[in-house]
Amino acid sequence: MNKKFDALPEIAKLGHVALVSNDLEKSLWFFEEVVGLEKTTEVDGVHYLRAWGDFEHHTLSIKAGPEPSVDHIAWKAKRPEDVNNFAVLLRDAGVDVTEVVAGTETGQGDAIRFQLPSGHHFEIYYQMEKPKVTDPKLKSVLKNQPYKAWRKGVSPRRFDHVNIATNAKASDIVDFLAENLGFKIREYIKSPDDQVVAAWMSVTALVHDIAVMSNPVFDTSHELHHISYWSDNAQDILRAADILRENGVHFVGPGKHGISQAMYVYTTDPGSGVRLELFSNSYLILDPDWEPVEWSLEEMQVGFTYWGEQAAAGEDANTTINAGSPIEQAIK
């Protein structure tokens, strides 16, 4: 136990991803009308979106920029004091931490930002508005659900996970996430030379709140492989495929992963180029003594695609899932 704290700081869940799109109009059409996210607000050119079952102010923000990129990936701390305590621990570990004052990001309280060894930008916050939905055309009659479900588009329930990509060693990111932020490895892939080349990690009961994939074919060490929204069941994923097809949006799937056991459809935002996974089923990890599941590269025909259309397209299925090109996380 670190003597500076009564309890070590903890991350509660994935919060949001902030995207920069070089075609904002197409991105908003895709995420609002096709995917079916609801807009909380727009402030100074930043559009804040959430799914019908997301309670916080936003799980995705999009703004215009000359080049598509990821501004940051944000995580909610478990306690208010954990934001500052994470800043202390990270600085003690030699990480450069920037403080973000409340209101810098609409709806959000004080936060910190920092980079992983790979260059990916992370943010940790605790306070976030939970705005009430008052418009009867949008509001659910259920007290435990902000918006009406199935109002438009695919209509996923909630934000689920992120997958980051790197051309560097995955183990450097995996170790950082485990040692500094408390993530646990749930499933992972090892190469023949005994190197971890991918890992699925979480701080919740999900199989993964974040996944890390390494492959020398990626352009940089700091890319976003995909973001994911979760739907209730497999039929929702089949319905999503119909909606994407009706709107002329290319997709890969449906299929089922071996790793995570989830149903998937992969598609791409035509504005920013970000890859989106529409995701369902999977399994929960409730056991405190869970033993991480190891896969080999030779087993990836089952690991990545248990059945269905190959999630790997245009690259070696033994090394990465690909349904488009990862977008770079901006280094500032």
C-alpha positions in Angstrom: 0.0 0.0 0.0 1.3 3.4 -0.9 1.6 5.4 2.4 0.4 8.5 0.7 -3.2 7.2 0.4 -5.7 5.3 2.5 -6.5 3.3 -0.6 -4.9 3.1 -4.0 -6.8 5.1 -6.7 -9.0 3.0 -9.0 -10.6 3.4 -12.4 -14.3 2.6 -12.5 -15.1 2.4 -16.2 -14.4 3.6 -19.7 -15.8 7.1 -20.1 -15.6 8.5 -23.6 -13.5 9.0 -26.7 -12.9 12.4 -28.3 -12.5 12.3 -32.1 -11.4 14.8 -34.6 -13.0 14.4 -38.1 -11.9 15.9 -41.4 -15.5 15.6 -42.6 -17.7 16.5 -39.6 -21.0 16.4 -41.6 -20.4 12.8 -42.6 -19.4 11.8 -39.1 -22.4 13.3 -37.5 -24.7 11.7 -40.1 -23.0 8.3 -39.4 -23.1 8.4 -35.6 -26.4 10.2 -35.1 -28.6 8.9 -37.9 -27.0 5.5 -38.9 -25.6 4.4 -35.5 -28.4 6.2 -33.7 -26.5 8.0 -30.9 -28.3 10.9 -29.2 -26.7 14.4 -29.1 -26.5 15.9 -25.6 -25.3 19.3 -26.8 -22.9 21.1 -29.1 -20.5 23.7 -27.7 -17.9 25.7 -29.6 -18.0 23.2 -32.5 -17.7 20.1 -30.3 -20.6 17.7 -30.6 -21.3 15.5 -27.5 -23.1 12.2 -28.1 -24.2 9.2 -26.1 -26.2 6.0 -26.6 -29.7 5.7 -25.2 -28.5 3.7 -22.2 -25.5 5.9 -21.4 -26.2 8.0 -18.3 -23.2 10.4 -18.4 -23.1 13.6 -20.5 -21.3 12.0 -23.4 -19.5 8.8 -24.4 -18.3 10.3 -27.7 -17.3 13.8 -28.8 -16.6 14.9 -32.4 -15.1 18.1 -33.7 -13.8 19.2 -37.1 -10.1 19.2 -37.9 -7.8 19.1 -40.9 -6.7 15.6 -40.2 -8.7 12.7 -38.5 -7.3 11.8 -35.1 -8.1 10.8 -31.6 -7.7 13.7 -29.1 -8.0 11.5 -26.0 -9.5 8.4 -24.4 -11.1 9.1 -21.1 -11.7 6.9 -18.0 -13.9 7.6 -14.9 -12.2 7.3 -11.6 -14.0 5.4 -8.8 -13.7 8.2 -6.2 -13.4 12.0 -6.4 -10.0 12.0 -4.7 -8.7 9.3 -7.2 -8.1 11.9 -9.9 -5.5 13.7 -7.9 -4.1 10.5 -6.4 -3.6 9.1 -9.9 -1.7 12.3 -10.8 0.6 11.7 -7.8 1.2 8.1 -8.6 1.8 8.8 -12.3 4.2 11.6 -11.6 6.1 9.4 -9.1 6.4 6.9 -12.0 8.0 9.6 -14.2 4.9 10.3 -16.3 4.2 13.9 -17.4 0.7 14.8 -16.1 -1.4 17.8 -17.3 -4.2 19.1 -15.1 -7.5 19.9 -17.0 -9.7 22.3 -15.1 -13.5 21.8 -14.8 -15.4 23.0 -17.7 -12.6 22.7 -20.3 -14.6 19.7 -21.6 -18.3 20.4 -21.5 -20.1 18.6 -18.7 -16.9 17.4 -17.0 -15.2 18.3 -13.8 -11.4 18.5 -13.0 -9.4 15.9 -14.9 -5.8 14.9 -15.7 -4.3 13.9 -19.0 -1.1 12.0 -19.8 0.4 9.7 -22.4 1.1 6.0 -22.4 4.6 4.9 -23.3 3.2 4.4 -26.8 2.0 8.0 -27.1 -1.7 7.4 -26.7 -3.5 10.2 -24.8 -5.5 9.2 -21.7 -7.7 11.3 -19.5 -9.0 10.5 -16.0 -12.0 12.3 -14.5 -14.6 11.7 -11.8 -17.3 14.4 -12.0 -19.5 14.3 -15.1 -22.9 15.7 -15.6 -25.8 13.3 -15.9 -28.2 15.6 -17.8 -31.9 14.8 -17.7 -33.8 14.2 -20.9 -37.0 16.4 -20.9 -38.2 16.2 -24.5 -41.1 13.8 -24.5 -40.2 12.8 -28.0 -36.8 11.5 -26.7 -37.4 10.6 -23.1 -38.1 7.0 -22.1 -41.1 6.3 -19.8 -38.6 4.1 -17.8 -37.1 5.9 -14.9 -33.9 3.9 -15.2 -33.3 4.7 -18.9 -32.6 8.2 -20.2 -33.7 7.9 -23.9 -36.2 5.9 -25.8 -34.6 2.8 -27.3 -34.9 2.0 -31.0 -35.8 5.6 -31.9 -33.4 5.8 -34.8 -30.6 3.8 -36.5 -28.8 0.8 -35.0 -29.6 2.1 -31.5 -26.9 0.4 -29.4 -27.5 0.5 -25.6 -24.1 1.8 -24.3 -20.4 2.5 -24.9 -18.5 -0.7 -24.3 -14.7 -0.7 -25.0 -11.8 0.7 -27.0 -9.0 -1.1 -28.8 -5.7 0.6 -29.3 -3.0 -0.3 -31.8 0.8 0.1 -31.9 3.8 -0.9 -34.0 5.8 -1.0 -30.8 5.9 -3.7 -28.1 2.4 -4.4 -26.8 3.9 -5.5 -23.5 5.1 -2.0 -22.8 1.5 -0.7 -22.9 0.1 -3.8 -21.1 2.5 -3.4 -18.3 1.8 0.3 -18.0 -2.0 -0.3 -17.8 -1.5 -3.0 -15.2 1.1 -1.4 -13.0 -0.1 2.2 -13.0 -3.9 2.0 -13.7 -4.9 -1.3 -12.3 -6.1 -3.1 -15.4 -6.3 -6.9 -15.3 -5.4 -9.2 -18.2 -8.4 -11.3 -19.2 -7.2 -12.9 -22.4 -4.0 -12.5 -24.4 -2.0 -13.7 -27.4 1.6 -14.8 -27.3 4.0 -15.1 -30.2 6.3 -18.1 -30.8 9.1 -16.1 -29.2 7.1 -15.8 -26.0 6.1 -12.1 -26.5 2.6 -10.7 -25.7 1.4 -9.3 -29.0 -2.2 -8.5 -27.9 -4.2 -8.4 -24.6 -7.8 -7.9 -23.5 -7.8 -6.0 -20.2 -10.5 -4.7 -17.9 -11.2 -3.0 -14.6 -14.9 -4.1 -14.6 -16.5 -7.4 -15.1 -16.3 -7.1 -18.9 -13.9 -9.2 -20.8 -12.2 -6.0 -21.9 -12.7 -2.3 -21.3 -9.6 -1.9 -23.4 -7.6 -4.2 -25.8 -4.1 -3.6 -27.0 -2.8 -4.9 -30.4 0.7 -4.7 -31.8 1.7 -5.2 -35.4 4.7 -3.8 -37.3 2.3 -2.9 -40.2 0.7 -0.1 -38.2 2.0 3.3 -39.1 2.8 4.6 -35.6 3.0 3.5 -32.0 -0.2 5.4 -31.1 -3.3 4.4 -33.1 -6.9 3.7 -32.4 -7.9 0.3 -33.7 -11.6 0.7 -32.9 -14.3 1.9 -30.5 -17.2 -0.2 -29.6 -20.9 0.2 -28.7 -22.8 -2.7 -27.1 -26.3 -4.0 -28.0 -28.4 -6.4 -26.0 -28.3 -9.5 -28.2 -27.3 -11.2 -31.4 -30.5 -10.2 -33.2 -29.6 -6.6 -32.7 -26.3 -7.2 -34.5 -28.2 -8.8 -37.5 -30.5 -5.8 -37.5 -27.5 -3.5 -37.5 -26.2 -5.2 -40.6 -29.5 -4.5 -42.3 -29.4 -0.8 -41.3 -25.8 -0.4 -42.5 -26.7 -2.0 -45.8 -29.7 0.2 -46.3 -27.6 3.3 -45.7 -24.9 2.2 -48.1 -22.3 1.7 -45.4 -19.7 -1.1 -45.8 -19.3 -3.5 -43.0 -17.5 -6.7 -42.1 -19.5 -9.5 -40.4 -21.7 -10.6 -38.8 -19.5 -13.0 -37.0 -18.5 -14.3 -33.6 -15.1 -13.9 -31.9 -13.5 -16.8 -30.0 -11.7 -14.4 -27.7 -14.5 -12.7 -25.7 -17.1 -14.9 -27.4 -18.8 -11.7 -28.7 -21.0 -11.2 -31.8 -19.7 -8.4 -34.0 -20.1 -6.2 -37.0 -17.3 -3.9 -38.0 -17.8 -0.7 -39.9 -16.1 2.6 -40.5 -17.2 6.2 -40.0 -17.0 7.8 -43.5 -16.1 11.2 -41.9 -13.2 10.5 -39.5 -12.2 7.0 -40.7 -12.5 5.6 -37.2 -13.5 1.9 -37.1 -16.6 1.0 -35.1 -17.4 -2.4 -33.7 -21.1 -3.1 -33.0 -20.8 -5.7 -30.2 -23.1 -8.1 -28.3 -23.2 -11.2 -26.1 -19.6 -11.9 -24.8 -19.3 -13.1 -21.2 -18.7 -11.5 -17.8 -15.8 -12.2 -15.4 -17.1 -12.2 -11.8 -14.4 -14.4 -10.3 -11.7 -12.5 -8.3 -9.2 -15.3 -8.9 -9.7 -15.3 -12.8 -6.7 -16.8 -14.6 -5.9 -15.0 -17.9 -6.5 -17.1 -21.0 -3.5 -17.6 -23.3 -3.8 -18.0 -27.0 -1.1 -18.6 -29.6 -0.9 -17.0 -33.0 -1.6 -20.4 -34.5 -5.0 -20.4 -32.8 -6.2 -17.1 -34.1 -8.4 -18.6 -36.8 -10.6 -19.5 -33.9 -9.6 -16.7 -31.6 -10.5 -13.8 -33.9 -13.3 -15.5 -35.9 -15.0 -18.4 -34.2 -17.5 -18.3 -37.1 -18.9 -15.9 -39.6 -17.3 -13.5 -42.0 -13.6 -13.0 -41.3 -12.9 -10.0 -39.1 -9.4 -10.1 -40.6 -9.3 -8.7 -44.1 -6.3 -7.7 -46.1 -3.8 -8.6 -43.4 -2.5 -11.7 -41.7 -5.3 -13.1 -39.5 -2.6 -14.4 -37.1 -1.6 -10.9 -36.2 -4.5 -8.4 -36.2 -8.1 -7.8 -36.9 -8.6 -5.4 -39.7 -11.7 -3.9 -41.2 -10.2 -0.6 -42.4 -7.2 1.4 -41.3 -6.6 2.5 -37.6 -6.6 6.2 -37.2 -3.7 8.0 -35.5 -3.9 9.5 -32.1 -2.7 13.0 -32.3 0.5 13.8 -30.5 0.5 17.4 -29.2 
